[in-house]
Amino acid sequence: MRKNMQTQASNGIKVLVVDDEIGIIDSLSIFLKKSGYIFDGVTDPLEAIEKVKNEHFDLMILDFIMTPIHGDQVVEEIRKFNKELYILLLTGHKDLAPPLETIRRLDIQGYCEKSDKFDQLLLLIESAVKAINQMNMIKKINDELKETTQKLEQAYMESIETLRYTVEAKDPYTRGHSDRVSEYSVLIGKYLGLSDDDLHTLKIGGLFHDIGKIGIPDDILLKPGKLTPDEYSEIKNHPSIGVHILSNAAIFRDIIPIVKHHHERYDGLGYPSKLKGESIPYLARIAAVADTFDAMTSKRTYRDSLSLDIVKSEIEKNKETQFDPQVADVFLDILNNHYEEIKVIQEKYR
C-alpha cells in the first residue's frame, strides 16, 4: 500500500542527481525510477548548473564534495537564477557537510550521509515531494488569483478610461491634454535617466492626472472667463476627487502621488497639500512641468496658445518657485535642443 501511494505521489516529479561517482548515479537511477520519479543524472557539477538553467527540475540531489567545484558552489550559482528548486545535499560523512549557516543562506532544504540502503534519503525525498506538491498547489492558486485580479483590474482600467474620455469630451479645448501630458512626462523622464518602471508610472499618471475633473460642475469647468475665488476653490478639489476614484484599484497605486500632487508648487504655495521642494513626490514634479507646458501651449476660449518663446520664458522665470529647477532645466534643454520630439507629440494629438 505504501509503495502504491509513493508511486502516485511521485508521479511527474523530475529529479536531477549530481554526483561525480557514476556508481552513485546508477544506483540512484534504479532506485528513483522504480519509485516512480522522472530521473536525470550528471557527474559534472558545471553541466548540472546549465541543465537547471535550460530545463525544469522539481528536486536536485547533490553531492557535496566534487570537482571542479563543490556542491555549495553549485547551489550558489543556481540560486542566482532559480530560487524555487528543492535541493537535498549528500555527504560522504556528516563532518564533511557545509556549516549550518551556509545551508540556510543557500536555502538547501536538507542533507544526509550517503548509504547503500538509501533509507534516510527516501524519507527526505518523500518529505520533499510533499513540500513540492504543496508549493505547486499554492503557485497554481496564486496564478489563478493573479489572472482573476488582472481581469478585474483591466475592467477597472477600461471604466476609468471611459471617465477620462468623458472629461475631455466636455471641453474641446482640452481634448488630447492628458495624452500629451503623459507623453511629455515620459519624454522628460527619459532625459532624466529614469527607470522603465518610473517611465511607465509617468505614462499612466499623465493619462489619469485630471480624472478628478469628472466631479467638477460643468458651469465651472467650462466657464470661458475668469473664475471666482469660490469657483477656483472648487476646481482645486479635482486632485482629491481623482485620488478617491482611483484608490480602490491596486493597479493605480503607484500613480496616486502624481494625481494628488501635480498642482503642488516647489515654493509650497500649491495645492492640495502645500508640499514644498523635495517633499513633493518626484514624479509629480515632472508631471507638473508637463501639465503646465501643455496648458500654456493649448488654445483656450479666453486666449490663444502662447508662443514658444513666452513659454520658455515663463518656465525659466518660475524655476524654484513653481517648478523643480532640475526638472525645469531638463525640459528647457528639450525645448531648446530637441524640440522636434515635442512637435511629434503635438502632431499626434492635434
Residue pairs with C-beta under 8 A, 6 or more apart in sequence:
6 35
6 36
6 126
7 35
7 36
8 36
9 126
9 129
9 130
9 133
10 35
10 36
10 37
10 129
11 36
12 38
13 37
13 38
13 58
13 59
13 129
13 132
14 37
14 38
14 40
14 56
14 57
14 58
14 59
15 32
15 37
15 38
15 39
15 40
15 57
15 58
15 59
15 60
15 61
15 125
16 40
16 41
16 42
16 48
16 51
16 52
16 57
16 59
16 60
16 61
17 24
17 25
17 28
17 29
17 32
17 39
17 40
17 41
17 42
17 60
17 61
17 62
18 41
18 42
18 43
18 45
18 48
18 60
18 61
18 62
18 63
18 66
18 71
18 74
19 25
19 28
19 41
19 43
19 61
19 62
19 63
19 66
19 90
20 43
20 44
20 45
20 63
20 66
20 67
21 43
21 63
22 43
24 63
24 90
24 114
25 41
25 42
25 43
27 116
27 118
28 39
28 41
28 61
28 118
29 39
29 41
31 118
32 39
32 125
33 39
35 122
35 125
37 125
40 51
40 55
40 57
42 48
42 51
45 66
45 68
45 69
45 70
45 71
45 73
45 74
46 68
46 69
48 60
48 62
48 74
49 74
49 77
49 78
51 57
52 60
52 78
52 82
52 85
53 81
53 82
57 85
58 85
58 86
58 132
59 85
59 86
59 87
59 88
59 125
59 128
59 129
59 132
60 78
60 85
60 86
60 87
60 88
61 88
61 90
61 121
61 125
62 71
62 74
62 75
62 87
62 88
62 89
62 90
63 71
63 89
63 90
63 91
64 70
64 71
64 72
64 89
64 90
64 91
64 92
64 96
64 97
64 98
64 111
65 71
65 91
65 92
65 96
66 74
71 89
71 90
71 98
72 89
72 98
72 102
72 106
72 108
75 87
75 89
75 106
75 108
76 106
78 85
78 87
79 106
79 107
83 107
84 135
86 109
86 128
86 131
86 132
87 106
87 107
87 108
87 109
88 108
88 109
88 110
88 111
88 112
88 121
88 124
88 125
88 128
89 97
89 98
89 103
89 108
89 110
89 111
89 112
90 111
90 112
90 113
90 114
90 121
91 97
91 111
91 112
91 113
91 114
92 113
92 114
93 113
94 113
97 103
97 111
102 108
103 111
109 128
109 131
110 124
110 127
110 128
112 120
112 121
112 124
113 120
115 121
149 250
152 249
153 249
153 250
153 251
156 248
156 249
156 251
157 249
157 251
160 208
160 211
160 245
160 246
160 249
160 252
163 211
163 214
163 245
164 178
164 207
164 208
164 210
164 211
166 214
167 174
167 210
167 211
167 213
167 214
168 174
168 175
168 176
168 177
168 178
169 175
170 218
170 221
170 222
171 221
171 222
173 298
173 299
173 300
173 301
174 298
176 349
176 350
177 210
177 294
177 295
177 298
178 206
178 207
178 208
178 209
178 210
179 206
179 207
179 348
179 349
180 290
180 294
180 345
180 346
180 349
181 206
181 207
181 209
181 287
181 290
181 291
181 294
182 202
182 203
182 204
182 205
182 206
182 207
183 203
183 206
183 345
183 348
184 206
184 289
184 290
184 293
184 294
184 342
184 345
185 202
185 203
185 205
185 206
185 283
185 286
185 287
185 290
186 199
186 202
186 203
186 206
187 334
187 341
187 342
187 345
188 202
188 286
188 289
188 290
188 327
188 330
188 331
188 334
189 198
189 199
189 202
189 283
189 286
190 199
191 330
191 333
191 334
191 338
192 286
192 326
192 327
192 330
194 202
198 283
201 254
201 255
201 258
201 283
202 258
202 283
202 286
202 287
204 252
204 254
204 255
205 254
205 255
205 257
205 258
205 259
205 262
205 283
205 284
205 287
206 258
206 287
206 290
208 242
208 246
208 252
208 255
208 259
209 242
209 258
209 259
209 262
209 287
209 291
210 238
210 242
211 241
211 242
211 245
211 246
211 259
212 237
212 238
212 239
212 240
212 241
212 242
212 243
212 244
212 245
212 259
213 221
213 238
213 241
213 242
214 241
214 245
215 237
215 238
215 241
215 245
216 234
216 235
216 237
216 238
216 241
217 234
220 227
220 231
220 234
220 235
221 235
223 231
224 301
224 302
225 302
226 302
227 235
236 263
236 271
236 272
237 272
239 259
239 260
239 261
239 262
239 263
239 271
239 272
240 260
240 272
242 259
242 260
243 256
243 259
243 260
246 252
246 255
246 256
246 259
247 256
257 281
257 283
257 284
258 281
258 283
258 284
258 287
260 272
260 273
260 284
261 272
261 273
261 275
261 280
261 281
261 284
262 284
262 287
262 288
262 291
263 270
263 271
263 272
263 288
263 291
264 270
264 271
264 273
264 274
264 275
264 280
264 284
264 285
264 288
265 276
265 321
265 322
266 276
266 277
266 280
266 285
266 320
266 321
266 322
266 323
266 324
266 325
267 276
267 320
267 321
267 322
268 274
268 275
268 276
268 277
270 280
270 322
280 288
280 324
282 324
285 323
285 324
285 327
286 324
286 327
288 322
288 323
288 324
288 327
289 315
289 323
289 324
289 327
289 328
289 331
290 331
292 315
292 322
292 323
293 311
293 315
293 331
296 305
296 306
296 310
296 311
296 314
297 305
297 306
297 308
297 311
297 346
298 305
299 305
306 314
308 335
308 339
311 335
312 332
312 335
312 336
315 323
315 328
315 331
315 332
315 335
316 328
316 332
318 328
319 325
319 328
319 329
334 341
334 342
335 342
